[in-house]
Amino acid sequence: MNLLNERQQKYLRAGNYKTAPGELRKLSHSQDVCIRSRVAENSNTPLGTLFELSNDESIEVRVALTYNHNLPLMLQSALASDHNPDVRYAMAENFNLPCEILAILAEDENPYVMQRAKLSIAMSCVRKATDNQNHTPDILAA
């Protein structure tokens, strides 16, 4: 007996990293914003599908793309210049972005996006400094 309805099953498949790329492509055309958002977050979503989703009319879907760890630099740049400040803010929250993307966001016209990007830059610098302190050069480790 299956306890999940069809929508719930699609939602779970859309977020599952084992879902086949063809099925993710199909799910990306769902009328359901939640399902499209899960496809956008899925790190195994095919590149072409990610490009399609970056132009999705739903802000939620474009924000969900910002959580995809395999988002190519070209799409990161596009989302950093999205017309919606919520999408840009979601990008600015990611201190793992390349410095050049965060630098663009740190000059955003929206003060919230700008401040968040500056905070992410600072967090990124602290993390890198901590990583460097915890790294023992091979010569000293021997």
Secondary structure, 3 states (H helix, E strand, C coil): CCCCCHHHHHHHHHHCCCCCHHHHHHHCCCCCHHHHHHHHHCCCCCHHHHHHHCCCCCHHHHHHHCCCCCCCHHHHHHHHCCCCHHHHHHHHCCCCCCHHHHHHHCCCCCHHHHHHHHHHHHHHHHHHHHHHHHCCCHHHHC
